[in-house]
Amino acid sequence: MTATNTAPAAGVRAPLTLIGTGALAMAAVETLNPRYDLVSETLSRYVHGTAGWLLPAALLAVGAASAVLTVRLGAVARRAPRAALAVWTAGILVAALFPADPPGHWTRPSLSELVHGNAAFLAFAALPTAAVLLRGTLAAGRPALSTALNAFTVASVATTAALAVFLVDVMQGGPSLGLGGVPTLVGLAERLVLAADLGWIALALAAARPRAEQGRNRRA
């Protein structure tokens, strides 16, 4: 009984640790760069700041955990949500490898910025899509987590929609959607998206049973 109970826990612990490590690395690079405005500046720009290497390291950790989730859902999820998760995973990993431009370079992006931005955009669009499509599958695996999964799914969809609006505004010559003395809220919107998405991935990892456990249940 001990082996049966501890194996799934061990299989969840490693990717959850990666998610936690990624979140802590993002928080650390944010703390180490107080000169950047977290409301108006996207987190991607921090790669050019103090300890900027923490940002790609964080994205690689999140991408690795997402890859584990994608593989783990292969036996139980349909093709469309698995494909959406794969797009999210690939987008995050590519964004980690191609750094964004320094702050203020919105109108004339470099090739690295274009690759980073497009990969991140695809990833941000794919994750809420996967979350919506996987609601039933994940709830069936862990009914106790269904309420939390639904809450983070709604948060991911809503914050992603807000981020898209602010990004379009900035790239089309804005910003014009600021608040008070802040020219744009694109940085805040991006951070809310990341919080919702990382929370959803953590819950999905807890809800998705490792393949070994799935196999035991089928044989039982």
N, C-alpha and C positions, 0 to 999 in steps of 0.2 A: 504493500500500500504506500509505503514511503517513497519508493522510486516512482510510482505512478503519479503521486501528487507533486513531487519536487521537479520532475522533468519539465512539465509545462511552465512552472514558475521560472525555471532557469531560462527557458526559451523566450520568455517575455522580458526578463530582467535586462538582458543585454541590449536589445533595441531601445527599451525605455531609458536605459542609461545614456545611450547615444542622444536621444531627444533631450534629456535633461542637460547633458553636456553642451549641446548646441544652444539651448536656451541660455545657459549660464555664460557661454562665450559671447553671445549677443549682448547680454546685459553688461558684461565686463567691458567690451569695446565701447558701449554707450557711456558707461561711467568714466572711462579713461579719456573721453573726448568731449568735455563739457562745452567747448567752443562751438560745436555743431548744434543746430537747433533741431531737436527731435520732432517738433511739430511740422516744420516746413522742409526738412532735409531727409531724404530717404536713407535708410540704414546702409545701403550699398556703398554710399560715398565714404563711409568710415574706413574702408579699406586703405585710404590714403592718409589716415590719421595715426595716432599713437596705438601701437600693437594692432595695426590693421590686419595682420595675418589671422587674428582671431575670427574675423568674419568669414573668409573662405573655409577655415577649419570648422566653424559652426555649420555652414551649409553642407559640407561634406558629411558631417555627422548626421545631420537631418536626412540627407539623401540616402545614406547607408541604412538608417532605420526604416525609411520609406521603402527601400528595396526589399528589406526583410518582410515588411507588411505585404507588399505586392506578391512576393513568392508564396507567402503563407496563405493568402486568399486564393491562390491558383486552383485549389481543389474544391472550393465551395462557391466562388463568385463567378458571375457571368463575364463574358469577354469585354463588354463595354466598360464596366467599372474598373476592371483590371487594366485596360488600356489607358483609362484616365489616370489611374495611379502611376502607371509607367511613365506617362507624359510628365506628371508632376515630379517624379523621381529624376528623370533625365534632365528636366529643366533646372531643377535645383543644383544638380551636379555640374551642369554646364555653366550656370551662373557663378558657381564657386570657382571655376577654372578661368573665367574671363572677367576681370575686374571692371567695375563701372568707372566712369570718368570722375575727376575731382568735382567738388561742389561748384555749382554755377554753370556747368557745361550741358545745358539742355538743348540748345539750338543747333550745335555743330558737333554731334557725337562722333567719337572714334569708332573703328571697327570693333574693338573689344567692348565698348559700351553698347553698340548695336546688338552684338551677340548676347551679352549679358542681359540687356533689357528685354529682348524678344524671348529669351529662354525663361526669364522670370515671369514675363507676362503669360506665357503658355502654362507655366507651372501654377500660377495663381488662378488661372481660369480652370485648370484641370482638377485641382483639389476639391473645390466645392461640388463640381460635377460628380466626382467619385463618391463624395460624402452623401449626396442625395441618392445616388444609385445603390449604395451599399447599406442603406438604413435597415432594410428588412433582413439582409444576410447577417449583419453584425448583431442586430437585436435578437435574432434566433440563437446566436452563439452565446450571448450573455444578456439575457433579458433585464437583469438588474442595472445594466448600463444604458438601456435604451433611452431613458429620459435625458441623461447627460449627452449622449451622442446626438440626439435630436437638437438639443440646445446649441451645441457647438456647430452642427450642420447649418442651422439658421444663422448663427453668428458668422460663419465662413462665407455664406452666400451674401449676406447683407454688407459685410465689410469689403468683400471683393468688388461688389457693385460700386460702393463709394470710392474705392481706390481707382477704379477705372475712370470714373467721372473726373477725379482730380488729376489723374495722369493725362487724360485728353486735354484738359484745360491748360496744363503746364506746357505740353508739347505743341499746342496750337497758338502759342504766343502769350498765354496768361502769365502769371496767375491772376485770376480775377475772382476766385472763390475762397478768399481768405476770411479771416475773422478778426475784427479789430485791427491791431497793428501787424498781425501775421499775414503775409501775402498769400500763403496757400497751406492747406492742411494735408498735403500729400504724404508727408512723413508720418504724421499721426495715423492716417488711414492705413499706411503700409504696416505699421507696428501692430495695429489692431488685427489686420489680416494674419500676420505671423502668429500672434497669440492664439487666435481662433484655430488656425491650421495646425499648429503644434499641439494644441490641446486635443483636437480631433484625432490626430495621428496617435497620440498616447492612448486615448480611449480605444481606438480601433485596434491597436496592438494588444491591449488587455482583453478585448472582446474576441479577437480572432484566435482560434485555437491552433497551436502548432500542428503540423502534419502528422507527427507521431501520435498525438492525442486523437486526431481525426481518424487515423487508421485503427486505433484501439477501439474507438466507439463503433466503427463499422463492423469490426470483427465480433463485438460483444453481442 
